[in-house]
Amino acid sequence: MNCPYCGHPDTKVLETRAHPSGSSTRRRRRCAECDGFFYTVERLDTAPIVVAKRHGTREDFDRKRLVDSLAVAGAHSLDEQRREAVADAVIARLRDRGPLVTSYEVGDTVLACLSDTDITTYVRYALSFKRPHDATDFADWLIAHAPEQDHEPTSETIIVLRKDGTREVLVAELTQACRGREALTAEEIEQEAQAIEQQVRKQLAESQSSEIGTAELDDMVLARLRNLDALAYLSYAIVHSPLDTYSKIKAELATLA
């Protein structure tokens, strides 16, 4: 295994850990040339799963694409180890279905695996995959598919004081909230970010401060998104407010419908 930093072929395995399911092995390595540390993951090479797309095309199932989509949906609540575990569970279930699956089956399988893992990731993935027409449509789907009992929140809220001038980060967060929605174009998202930044600058000038709490910033974003697009608002609120159980999400949907 060549070193990813310097390309030297002499690398040594320092630690080996097998996944509890036995589906993969993670190895920690060190390069003898530059002393760089890196990890490799070993998985069984099996026949590929073929996915039939909505428009009739077919392609091999892409594990990396799945993990990347989980990283987007679970950016604030699903760490790398849990994303990999969900991906393993999804692939195992898809193999039970056979060598050919539809894209709908893939999405439904991901949701089935997420339903027992993390509420925020589950709902955010559903918003992107199901692409509901409006809040009422999504509320009906959530009521039909929600587990009988709420899951406990899986991550603690970390309060970070952001310094003035964070519009680039804000644009990324707004883009993520509007993922899969046609309510806002990229230009409109940029305009909303600029408007919120101006609001932040005005508040900081009045308070003679150079920092703003995330709770205050999130309230500004949510107030604007609520008037623009209900589902974009919900997607942002799930991550940035205490909507961490099905009952809270359904109660909020009732106010939006």
FENQUI-V459232 format. One record per residue. N is the residue number from 1. PHI is phi in radians with two decimals (999 if undefined). PSI is psi in degrees with one decimal (NA if undefined). Layout:
BEGIN
[[N & PHI & PSI] [N & PHI & PSI]]
END
This chain:
BEGIN
[[1 & 999 & 115.6] [2 & -1.28 & 146.2] [3 & -1.18 & 131.3] [4 & -1.27 & -12.8] [5 & -1.61 & -47.3] [6 & -2.05 & -9.1] [7 & 1.44 & 3.4] [8 & -1.19 & 137.2] [9 & -1.39 & -12.4] [10 & -1.61 & 97.5] [11 & -2.20 & 148.3] [12 & -2.06 & 136.8] [13 & -1.39 & 122.1] [14 & -1.73 & -29.7] [15 & -2.67 & 140.9] [16 & -2.25 & 128.7] [17 & -2.28 & 128.3] [18 & -1.60 & 140.4] [19 & -1.14 & 143.5] [20 & -0.94 & -30.6] [21 & -1.38 & -10.6] [22 & 1.36 & 8.6] [23 & -1.49 & -15.9] [24 & -2.72 & 163.0] [25 & -2.30 & 128.9] [26 & -1.84 & 129.1] [27 & -2.13 & 134.9] [28 & -1.71 & 127.7] [29 & -2.19 & 158.1] [30 & -2.32 & 137.6] [31 & -1.44 & 132.0] [32 & -1.29 & -17.4] [33 & -1.57 & -51.5] [34 & -1.93 & -0.7] [35 & 1.12 & 18.8] [36 & -1.30 & 143.7] [37 & -1.82 & 141.8] [38 & -2.72 & 168.3] [39 & -2.07 & 148.1] [40 & -2.23 & 151.9] [41 & -2.14 & 128.4] [42 & -1.85 & 126.8] [43 & -2.29 & 155.0] [44 & -1.16 & 132.2] [45 & -1.52 & 103.4] [46 & -2.03 & 174.2] [47 & -1.07 & 139.0] [48 & -1.20 & 151.9] [49 & -1.58 & 129.3] [50 & -1.76 & 132.4] [51 & -1.89 & 124.0] [52 & -1.51 & 116.4] [53 & -1.40 & 170.3] [54 & -1.10 & -31.6] [55 & -1.69 & 14.6] [56 & 1.71 & -10.7] [57 & -1.39 & 163.8] [58 & -2.27 & 146.7] [59 & -2.67 & 158.1] [60 & -1.19 & 143.0] [61 & -1.07 & 134.7] [62 & -1.94 & 105.0] [63 & -1.09 & -41.3] [64 & -1.06 & -39.9] [65 & -1.10 & -39.7] [66 & -1.10 & -48.3] [67 & -1.09 & -39.4] [68 & -1.11 & -40.2] [69 & -1.18 & -34.5] [70 & -1.19 & -34.3] [71 & -1.14 & -36.5] [72 & -1.24 & -49.4] [73 & -1.18 & -33.9] [74 & -1.96 & 34.3] [75 & -1.00 & -31.2] [76 & -1.83 & -3.0] [77 & -2.45 & -11.6] [78 & -2.10 & 109.4] [79 & -1.38 & 175.0] [80 & -1.04 & -43.1] [81 & -1.10 & -41.1] [82 & -1.27 & -32.6] [83 & -1.11 & -42.8] [84 & -1.13 & -37.5] [85 & -1.15 & -41.5] [86 & -1.12 & -42.7] [87 & -1.06 & -41.8] [88 & -1.06 & -43.2] [89 & -1.15 & -39.8] [90 & -1.11 & -47.0] [91 & -1.10 & -40.8] [92 & -1.06 & -42.4] [93 & -1.21 & -38.1] [94 & -1.15 & -37.3] [95 & -1.12 & -32.8] [96 & -1.15 & -26.1] [97 & -1.36 & -25.0] [98 & 2.20 & 176.9] [99 & -1.28 & -16.5] [100 & -2.13 & 123.7] [101 & -2.30 & 160.0] [102 & -1.61 & 162.3] [103 & -1.12 & -31.0] [104 & -1.13 & -41.7] [105 & -1.12 & -37.4] [106 & -1.09 & -49.5] [107 & -1.07 & -43.2] [108 & -1.15 & -35.3] [109 & -1.19 & -40.6] [110 & -1.05 & -45.7] [111 & -1.10 & -39.0] [112 & -1.09 & -39.6] [113 & -1.28 & -31.9] [114 & -1.36 & -24.5] [115 & -1.07 & -26.7] [116 & -1.79 & 9.9] [117 & -1.98 & -56.8] [118 & -2.72 & 122.9] [119 & -1.14 & -44.7] [120 & -1.17 & -42.1] [121 & -1.14 & -40.5] [122 & -1.01 & -49.5] [123 & -1.24 & -40.8] [124 & -1.15 & -38.6] [125 & -1.15 & -40.5] [126 & -1.10 & -39.5] [127 & -1.06 & -38.2] [128 & -1.35 & -43.9] [129 & -1.33 & -45.1] [130 & -1.36 & -29.3] [131 & 0.83 & 63.0] [132 & -1.13 & 156.5] [133 & -1.26 & -39.9] [134 & -2.74 & -177.3] [135 & -1.12 & -36.6] [136 & -1.12 & -44.1] [137 & -1.04 & -44.7] [138 & -1.24 & -36.1] [139 & -1.06 & -42.4] [140 & -1.09 & -42.9] [141 & -1.14 & -43.0] [142 & -1.14 & -40.2] [143 & -1.09 & -38.3] [144 & -1.29 & -25.1] [145 & -2.03 & -3.1] [146 & -1.26 & 142.3] [147 & -1.08 & 163.5] [148 & -1.16 & -31.7] [149 & -2.14 & 150.1] [150 & -1.25 & 151.1] [151 & -1.58 & 150.1] [152 & -1.30 & 148.0] [153 & -0.96 & 143.1] [154 & -1.82 & -3.9] [155 & -2.53 & 150.6] [156 & -1.46 & 148.8] [157 & -1.38 & 128.6] [158 & -1.91 & 119.7] [159 & -1.55 & 122.5] [160 & -2.12 & 128.9] [161 & -1.49 & 112.7] [162 & -1.60 & 137.2] [163 & -1.33 & 160.2] [164 & -1.08 & 146.8] [165 & 1.61 & 43.0] [166 & -1.96 & 32.3] [167 & -1.08 & -34.7] [168 & -1.10 & -42.2] [169 & -1.12 & -42.1] [170 & -1.10 & -41.2] [171 & -1.04 & -43.5] [172 & -1.08 & -40.5] [173 & -1.20 & -40.0] [174 & -1.15 & -39.9] [175 & -1.06 & -42.5] [176 & -1.12 & -39.3] [177 & -1.14 & -31.1] [178 & -1.67 & 8.6] [179 & -1.05 & 127.3] [180 & 1.44 & -0.5] [181 & -1.85 & 148.1] [182 & -1.83 & 9.6] [183 & -1.19 & -35.1] [184 & -2.23 & 134.1] [185 & -1.46 & 169.3] [186 & -1.04 & -37.3] [187 & -1.17 & -40.6] [188 & -1.18 & -37.5] [189 & -1.08 & -41.8] [190 & -1.08 & -40.8] [191 & -1.14 & -40.5] [192 & -1.12 & -41.1] [193 & -1.08 & -41.0] [194 & -1.14 & -40.2] [195 & -1.12 & -41.0] [196 & -1.19 & -38.5] [197 & -1.09 & -40.6] [198 & -1.10 & -39.3] [199 & -1.11 & -40.0] [200 & -1.13 & -46.5] [201 & -1.05 & -40.1] [202 & -1.12 & -43.9] [203 & -1.15 & -40.0] [204 & -1.17 & -36.7] [205 & -1.15 & -40.0] [206 & -1.19 & -35.0] [207 & -1.60 & -2.7] [208 & 0.93 & 46.9] [209 & -2.21 & 159.9] [210 & -1.95 & 5.3] [211 & -2.34 & 152.8] [212 & -2.39 & 141.5] [213 & -1.31 & 151.9] [214 & -1.08 & -33.4] [215 & -1.08 & -42.9] [216 & -1.15 & -43.7] [217 & -1.10 & -44.2] [218 & -1.10 & -37.5] [219 & -1.07 & -38.9] [220 & -1.13 & -45.8] [221 & -1.11 & -46.0] [222 & -1.11 & -37.8] [223 & -1.09 & -38.8] [224 & -1.33 & -42.8] [225 & -1.14 & -34.4] [226 & -1.05 & -34.5] [227 & -1.49 & -11.9] [228 & -1.72 & -49.7] [229 & -2.75 & 120.3] [230 & -1.10 & -39.7] [231 & -1.35 & -32.6] [232 & -1.13 & -40.2] [233 & -1.04 & -46.4] [234 & -1.11 & -42.1] [235 & -1.06 & -41.0] [236 & -1.25 & -40.8] [237 & -1.14 & -33.7] [238 & -1.05 & -36.0] [239 & -1.54 & -37.4] [240 & -1.86 & 10.2] [241 & -2.53 & 172.0] [242 & -1.31 & 39.5] [243 & -1.55 & 74.3] [244 & -2.01 & 12.5] [245 & -2.41 & 160.0] [246 & -1.07 & -39.9] [247 & -1.10 & -40.4] [248 & -1.18 & -40.6] [249 & -1.14 & -44.5] [250 & -1.13 & -37.7] [251 & -1.12 & -40.4] [252 & -1.18 & -39.5] [253 & -1.07 & -35.0] [254 & -1.10 & -31.6] [255 & -1.37 & -19.6] [256 & -1.63 & -28.2] [257 & -1.15 & NA]]
END
